[in-house]
Amino acid sequence: MNKKKIAIFIVSLYGGGAERVVSILLNHFENSFDIHLVLLQPIIEYDIPAGQKITVLDKSPSNNSFSNILKIPFLAFRYYRFLCKNNITTSFSFLNRPNFIAGFLKIFGWKGKVIISERTFTSEYYTTKSAGERIGRWLVEKLYPKADLIVCNSKSIEKDLREIFKVQTNYSIIYNPINLSQVNESIAYNKKFENNTTRPFTFITIGRLSQIKNHKLFIDAASLLTDFDFRVQIVGKGELKKILEDYIILTSMQERITLINHSSDPIKYLIMADCFVLTSNFEGFPNVLLEALACNLPVISTDCKGGVRELLAPSISIDTPAANNEIMYVDYGLLVPVDNAEILAEAMRSMYNNTVLQQTYRAKNHHRAKDFDTSVIMDSFKNLLNQ
């Protein structure tokens, strides 16, 4: 029996949430579909099946964003010819440039199915602050409607595309998966090396060191806490590493705050922490929050645009006004306003002082993570790809 031929198209498999999802898809559906992995850049940091078919579309990548935009139609035609040559019937793309390229397929007359996946809060990602961002918004408005289906990893993202960008097409909401079996194995493995000596209460965050993640907010909040002993770990890599290192020194927090280079196994840090903190300005659907819940960690997060509220506060409508000058104690964690160091510090103090609150969240957060196990989420992807 011939397997359905599918192209999964993404910039690269360099560490990130969408990249992790693609890795899971490749491994989970290795025997179900004939999958071709198409990349713009030949960078692979995640596990993929042995013998995975890989095609690199952009042979001469540029660091110039405007140049990359100009190349989109040419790369689209190259992608179109690749799909036709290999008799591929479904294109499934992730992230903006692959989505734009895939949007051209219908213009070229391709008869296959075009599925694009939006993984971030689009209107926050594409503001009007620069010419490149204005072009990005225009491309979303013009090319996204040409897709047969848009897969979003949160309801908030679909709402943003429909209302702000007026993209009226077919949508499917599929949340990010987490492999709880692997998480549990990693917890068991890392606990063998756990140091049982007494340590200070530890707040942790994990994520790319970028403006969007707003680690500066975490440092500012920590610098306001002088009435108890604690430590902060910021795990990640990115363009702001040196700036954050200097800022930690500027705020005299180098004794309490540690920057740790990104690890392929975040679990070993999560199990040694007492509370996870997410300080993002906006999100798609944060995988690291899922990992924190799976490790039974109580969490504090900004009530930012994206999928955070759908994960931590499913009983509250996404249309309910965001947290404003107060802490929201919700189903699976604490929500605080975006970019408000004083309220974040108050939430950190509240979590530290209230052991009952900690225990309440620890008792139920792993159960919440089960709603997103690969055994559940992959069924949704399989149904989508079989259509």
C-alpha positions in Angstrom: 0.0 0.0 0.0 1.4 3.4 -1.0 1.7 5.9 1.8 0.4 9.4 1.4 3.2 11.8 0.4 3.5 14.8 2.6 6.1 17.6 2.7 6.7 19.2 6.1 8.3 22.6 5.5 10.0 24.7 8.2 13.0 27.1 8.3 15.2 24.7 10.2 15.2 22.4 13.2 17.2 24.9 15.3 15.9 24.9 18.9 12.3 26.3 19.2 8.7 25.3 19.9 7.6 24.8 16.3 10.8 22.9 15.6 10.1 20.6 18.5 6.6 19.9 17.2 8.0 19.1 13.7 10.5 16.7 15.3 7.6 14.9 17.2 5.5 14.7 14.0 8.4 13.2 12.0 9.1 10.5 14.6 5.5 9.7 15.4 4.3 9.4 11.7 7.5 7.8 10.4 5.6 4.6 9.5 2.2 6.2 8.7 3.1 8.7 5.9 5.9 9.2 3.3 7.2 12.4 4.7 9.7 14.7 3.0 11.3 17.3 5.4 11.9 20.6 3.6 14.2 23.2 5.2 15.4 26.6 4.3 18.5 26.1 6.4 20.3 22.8 7.0 20.3 23.1 10.8 19.0 20.2 12.9 19.1 20.2 16.7 16.2 17.8 17.3 16.0 14.0 16.9 14.6 12.9 13.6 14.1 9.4 12.2 17.2 7.7 10.7 17.0 7.9 6.9 14.7 10.9 7.0 14.4 12.4 3.5 15.6 16.0 3.7 15.6 18.8 1.0 17.2 22.2 1.6 15.4 24.8 -0.5 17.5 27.9 0.0 21.1 27.2 -1.2 22.3 30.8 -0.5 20.6 32.1 2.7 20.9 35.7 3.6 20.9 37.5 7.0 19.1 40.5 5.4 15.4 40.3 6.1 14.4 42.4 3.1 16.5 40.2 0.8 14.7 37.2 2.3 11.3 38.7 1.5 12.4 39.4 -2.1 13.4 35.7 -2.5 10.0 34.3 -1.5 8.5 34.0 -5.0 11.6 32.4 -6.4 11.8 29.9 -3.5 8.1 29.3 -3.9 8.6 28.3 -7.5 11.4 26.0 -6.5 9.2 24.5 -3.8 6.4 24.0 -6.4 8.7 22.1 -8.8 9.9 20.0 -5.9 6.4 19.0 -4.9 5.4 18.2 -8.5 8.6 16.2 -9.2 8.0 14.0 -6.1 4.3 13.6 -6.5 3.6 15.1 -3.1 -0.1 15.8 -2.4 0.0 17.8 0.9 2.3 20.7 2.0 2.3 21.3 5.7 4.4 24.4 6.5 5.4 26.0 9.8 6.5 29.6 10.6 6.2 32.8 8.5 8.6 32.4 5.6 7.6 28.8 4.8 4.0 29.8 5.2 4.4 32.7 2.7 6.3 30.4 0.3 3.5 27.8 0.5 0.9 30.6 -0.1 2.3 31.0 -3.6 1.6 27.3 -4.5 -2.0 28.0 -5.5 -0.9 31.0 -7.6 1.4 28.6 -9.5 -1.6 26.3 -10.0 -0.6 23.5 -7.6 -3.5 21.1 -7.1 -2.4 19.6 -3.8 -3.5 20.6 -0.3 -1.8 23.6 1.3 -1.8 23.5 5.1 0.0 26.3 7.0 0.5 26.5 10.7 0.7 29.8 12.6 2.5 29.4 15.9 2.7 33.0 17.3 0.4 35.9 18.0 0.6 37.5 14.5 -0.4 41.1 15.2 2.2 41.4 17.9 4.9 39.8 15.8 4.2 42.0 12.8 3.7 45.6 14.1 4.1 48.6 11.8 7.4 49.8 13.2 9.5 49.0 10.2 9.1 48.5 6.4 9.8 44.8 6.9 7.1 44.3 9.4 4.6 46.2 7.3 5.4 43.9 4.4 5.0 40.9 6.7 1.5 42.0 7.6 0.6 42.5 4.0 1.9 39.1 3.1 -0.2 37.5 5.9 -3.3 39.3 4.5 -2.6 38.3 0.9 -1.1 34.8 1.1 -2.6 33.2 4.2 -6.2 33.1 2.7 -4.8 31.0 -0.2 -4.2 28.1 2.2 -6.8 25.3 2.3 -6.4 25.1 6.0 -4.6 27.1 8.8 -3.6 25.2 11.9 -3.2 27.4 15.0 -1.9 26.3 18.3 -4.3 28.4 20.2 -7.8 29.9 19.8 -6.3 33.4 20.4 -4.2 33.1 17.3 -7.1 32.1 15.2 -9.1 35.1 16.6 -6.2 37.4 15.8 -6.0 36.2 12.2 -9.7 36.5 11.6 -10.3 39.8 13.3 -7.1 41.8 12.7 -5.9 40.3 9.4 -9.4 39.4 8.0 -8.1 36.0 7.0 -11.4 34.1 6.5 -10.6 30.5 5.7 -10.8 27.1 7.2 -9.1 26.8 10.6 -8.2 24.0 13.0 -6.9 24.4 16.6 -4.3 21.8 17.6 -2.4 22.5 20.7 1.3 21.7 21.1 2.0 18.2 22.3 4.2 17.0 25.1 5.6 13.5 25.3 4.9 12.7 28.9 6.5 9.3 28.7 9.8 10.9 27.8 9.3 13.6 30.4 8.7 10.9 33.1 11.8 9.0 32.0 13.9 12.2 32.1 12.6 13.0 35.6 13.4 9.5 36.9 16.9 9.7 35.2 17.8 13.1 36.5 16.5 12.4 40.0 19.3 9.8 40.4 21.8 12.7 40.3 19.7 15.1 42.5 21.7 16.7 45.3 19.6 16.5 48.4 21.5 19.3 50.3 19.4 22.2 51.4 19.2 25.0 48.7 17.4 28.3 48.5 13.9 28.5 47.0 14.5 28.6 43.2 12.5 30.4 40.5 13.3 29.3 37.0 12.5 30.3 33.4 13.6 28.6 30.2 13.4 30.2 26.8 15.3 32.0 24.0 17.1 35.2 25.2 15.1 37.5 23.0 13.1 40.7 23.4 9.8 38.9 23.2 10.6 36.7 26.2 11.3 39.8 28.3 13.8 38.3 30.8 14.6 41.8 31.9 11.2 41.9 33.6 12.3 38.8 35.6 15.5 40.4 36.7 13.7 43.7 37.7 11.1 41.7 39.7 13.8 39.7 41.5 15.7 42.9 42.4 12.7 44.1 44.3 12.7 41.1 46.6 15.0 41.6 49.5 13.0 40.1 52.4 13.7 36.3 51.7 16.4 34.1 50.3 15.9 32.8 46.8 17.7 32.1 43.6 16.8 32.7 39.9 17.9 30.6 37.0 17.4 31.8 33.4 18.1 28.9 31.0 18.5 29.8 27.3 20.6 31.2 24.5 20.1 34.0 22.2 21.0 37.5 21.0 20.5 39.2 24.3 22.8 37.1 26.4 25.5 39.7 26.8 22.9 42.4 27.5 21.3 40.3 30.2 24.6 39.4 31.8 25.5 43.1 32.0 22.0 44.0 33.4 22.3 41.4 36.1 25.6 43.1 37.2 24.0 46.6 36.9 21.2 45.5 39.3 23.7 43.9 41.6 21.9 40.5 41.3 24.8 38.3 40.2 24.7 36.5 43.6 21.1 35.5 43.1 20.6 35.2 39.3 22.4 32.7 37.1 22.3 32.6 33.3 22.6 29.0 32.1 23.2 28.0 28.4 20.3 26.3 26.7 20.0 22.6 27.3 18.4 20.0 25.1 17.0 18.5 28.3 15.3 21.2 30.3 13.8 18.7 32.7 17.1 18.4 34.7 16.7 22.1 35.6 12.9 22.1 36.2 13.0 19.3 38.7 15.6 21.3 40.8 13.4 24.4 40.9 10.5 25.4 43.1 8.5 27.7 40.8 8.5 28.4 37.0 8.1 31.9 35.8 7.2 33.0 32.2 7.6 36.7 31.5 6.8 36.9 27.7 5.3 39.9 26.0 3.3 37.5 23.8 3.3 33.8 23.0 2.0 31.1 20.7 1.4 28.2 22.9 4.5 27.9 25.2 5.9 24.4 25.3 8.0 25.2 28.3 4.9 25.9 30.4 3.7 22.4 29.5 7.0 21.0 30.6 6.8 22.9 33.9 3.3 21.5 34.5 4.5 18.0 33.7 7.2 18.4 36.4 4.5 19.4 38.9 5.9 22.9 39.2 3.7 25.8 40.4 3.9 28.5 37.7 3.6 32.2 37.4 3.0 33.7 33.9 2.3 37.1 32.3 -1.3 37.1 31.1 0.1 37.8 27.6 -1.6 37.5 24.2 -1.5 33.9 22.9 -2.2 30.5 24.4 -1.1 31.1 28.0 -4.6 31.6 29.3 -6.0 28.6 27.4 -3.4 26.5 29.1 -3.4 27.9 32.7 -7.0 29.2 32.9 -9.3 27.1 30.7 -12.3 28.2 32.8 -11.8 31.8 31.8 -12.8 33.1 28.4 -10.0 34.4 26.2 -12.1 37.5 25.7 -12.0 38.3 29.5 -9.8 41.4 30.0 -6.2 40.7 30.8 -4.7 40.9 34.3 -4.3 44.6 35.3 -2.6 45.8 38.4 -3.4 42.6 40.2 -2.5 38.9 40.5 -5.0 36.5 39.0 -5.1 33.1 40.9 -6.3 30.8 38.1 -6.9 27.1 37.6 -3.2 26.0 37.1 -1.1 29.0 38.1 -0.8 32.7 38.7 -1.3 35.3 36.0 0.2 38.8 36.2 0.1 41.8 33.9 2.6 42.1 31.1 5.8 44.1 31.8 4.9 44.9 35.4 7.8 44.1 37.7 6.1 45.2 40.9 3.2 42.8 40.5 5.4 40.0 39.3 7.6 40.4 42.5 4.4 40.3 44.6 3.4 37.1 42.9 6.8 35.6 43.5 6.6 36.5 47.1 3.1 35.1 47.4 4.2 31.8 45.9 7.2 31.6 48.2 5.3 32.4 51.4 2.2 30.2 50.7 3.2 26.6 50.9 -0.4 25.5 50.7 -0.7 27.3 47.3 2.5 25.6 46.1 1.1 22.2 47.1 -2.3 22.8 45.5 -0.7 23.5 42.1 1.8 20.7 42.5 -1.0 18.3 43.1 -2.9 19.1 39.9 -0.5 20.5 37.3 0.8 17.2 36.1 -2.8 16.1 35.5 -3.3 19.2 33.3 -0.3 18.3 31.2 -2.0 15.0 30.4 -4.5 16.9 28.3 -1.7 17.6 25.8 0.1 14.3 25.8 1.3 13.1 22.3 -1.2 10.2 22.5 -4.0 12.8 22.5 -2.6 15.5 20.2 -1.2 13.2 17.5 -4.6 11.8 16.9 -5.7 15.3 15.8 -2.7 15.7 13.5 -3.3 12.3 12.0 -7.0 13.1 11.2 -5.9 16.4 9.7 -3.2 14.8 7.5 -5.5 11.9 6.4 -8.1 14.3 5.0 
